[in-house]
């Protein structure tokens, strides 16, 4: 996954959380920062999204998000940003 895809995933998920979407993780006590919660969901690989990459040829490829997140976390030593 690219850093742009990761940023888009975190942004989209934090918006969903701020609009009342159910959390997929147990939030820390007293914590309700949608960005931090979205990052934590990302780290725990519990993001309910898919990535579709359009190519100039018109082909669209669906990326396996769980594998993409695992690879991202391995490459960046467990850090989101």
ZIDA-V395298 format. One record per pair of residues at least 4 apart in sequence whose ideal C-beta (glycine too) atoms are under 8 Angstrom apart, sorted by sequence separation. I is the first residue (numbers start at 1). J is the second residue. D is the distance in whole Angstrom. If there is no record, write none. Layout:
i=I j=J d=D
i=I j=J d=D
//
This chain:
i=1 j=5 d=5
i=2 j=6 d=7
i=3 j=7 d=6
i=4 j=8 d=6
i=5 j=9 d=6
i=6 j=10 d=6
i=7 j=11 d=6
i=8 j=12 d=6
i=9 j=13 d=6
i=10 j=14 d=6
i=11 j=15 d=6
i=12 j=16 d=7
i=13 j=17 d=6
i=14 j=18 d=6
i=15 j=19 d=6
i=17 j=21 d=5
i=23 j=27 d=6
i=27 j=31 d=5
i=33 j=37 d=6
i=34 j=38 d=6
i=35 j=39 d=6
i=36 j=40 d=6
i=37 j=41 d=6
i=38 j=42 d=6
i=39 j=43 d=6
i=40 j=44 d=6
i=54 j=58 d=8
i=55 j=59 d=5
i=63 j=67 d=8
i=64 j=68 d=6
i=65 j=69 d=6
i=66 j=70 d=6
i=67 j=71 d=6
i=68 j=72 d=6
i=69 j=73 d=6
i=70 j=74 d=6
i=71 j=75 d=6
i=72 j=76 d=6
i=73 j=77 d=8
i=76 j=80 d=8
i=1 j=6 d=6
i=16 j=21 d=4
i=27 j=32 d=7
i=31 j=36 d=7
i=32 j=37 d=7
i=41 j=46 d=5
i=42 j=47 d=6
i=54 j=59 d=8
i=55 j=60 d=7
i=63 j=68 d=5
i=73 j=78 d=5
i=17 j=23 d=7
i=31 j=37 d=7
i=41 j=47 d=6
i=54 j=60 d=5
i=55 j=61 d=7
i=73 j=79 d=8
i=53 j=60 d=7
i=52 j=60 d=5
i=53 j=61 d=5
i=52 j=61 d=7
i=27 j=37 d=6
i=52 j=62 d=6
i=53 j=63 d=6
i=51 j=62 d=7
i=52 j=63 d=8
i=25 j=37 d=7
i=50 j=62 d=6
i=51 j=63 d=4
i=50 j=63 d=7
i=23 j=37 d=6
i=51 j=65 d=6
i=25 j=40 d=6
i=50 j=65 d=6
i=18 j=34 d=4
i=25 j=41 d=5
i=49 j=65 d=6
i=17 j=34 d=4
i=24 j=41 d=5
i=51 j=68 d=7
i=23 j=41 d=7
i=47 j=65 d=6
i=15 j=34 d=7
i=25 j=44 d=6
i=14 j=34 d=4
i=17 j=37 d=5
i=24 j=44 d=8
i=14 j=35 d=5
i=17 j=38 d=6
i=25 j=46 d=6
i=45 j=66 d=6
i=24 j=46 d=4
i=47 j=69 d=7
i=14 j=37 d=7
i=24 j=47 d=8
i=14 j=38 d=4
i=24 j=48 d=7
i=45 j=69 d=5
i=10 j=35 d=7
i=13 j=38 d=4
i=45 j=70 d=7
i=11 j=38 d=8
i=42 j=69 d=6
i=10 j=38 d=5
i=13 j=41 d=6
i=45 j=73 d=8
i=9 j=38 d=8
i=10 j=39 d=6
i=13 j=42 d=7
i=43 j=73 d=7
i=10 j=42 d=6
i=9 j=42 d=7
i=13 j=47 d=6
i=43 j=78 d=7
i=6 j=42 d=7
i=13 j=49 d=7
i=12 j=49 d=7
i=43 j=80 d=6
i=9 j=47 d=6
i=42 j=80 d=6
i=9 j=49 d=6
i=39 j=80 d=5
i=9 j=51 d=8
i=39 j=81 d=8
i=5 j=51 d=6
i=1 j=51 d=7
i=9 j=65 d=8
i=5 j=63 d=8
i=1 j=63 d=7
i=5 j=68 d=8
i=6 j=72 d=6
i=1 j=68 d=4
i=1 j=69 d=7
i=1 j=71 d=7
i=10 j=80 d=7
i=1 j=72 d=5
i=10 j=81 d=8
i=6 j=80 d=7
i=7 j=81 d=8
i=6 j=81 d=8
//
